[in-house]
Amino acid sequence: MMSMNVLLLAVAKLTVLEKVQAVPMATWISLMVFFIVLFILVRIWKSLKEINDIVPWIALITIGGTVVVYWTYERTEPKFLTPIFNQLAKHLPSRIEYKEADAPR
């Protein structure tokens, strides 16, 4: 009985190629898109850096602020950031407030 279990374990072990082939295609596409976006972001950062040292930081803060305001308004933030955005929602406009408000007469 013991040798049968050992034999089954030896047969059940997957090779690296079999493990890679078992990864869903969507994962590979997401990984490829990530690296393409990363490459583009590095190129844009370097291009903005040629203009002036502060320009890429201004662009980063502007885009980051836009994302924060959008996530706060729409409440589409990632789940792990919800406690932070609950605090921000007290000070920034939120779509939820407008839905709960009475309609103008």
Secondary structure, 3 states (H helix, E strand, C coil): CHHHHHHHHHHHCCCHHHHHHHCCHHHHHHHHHHHHHHHHHHHHHHHHHHHCCCHHHHHHHHHHHHHHHHHHHHCCCCHHHHHHHHHHCCCCCCHHHHHHCCCCC
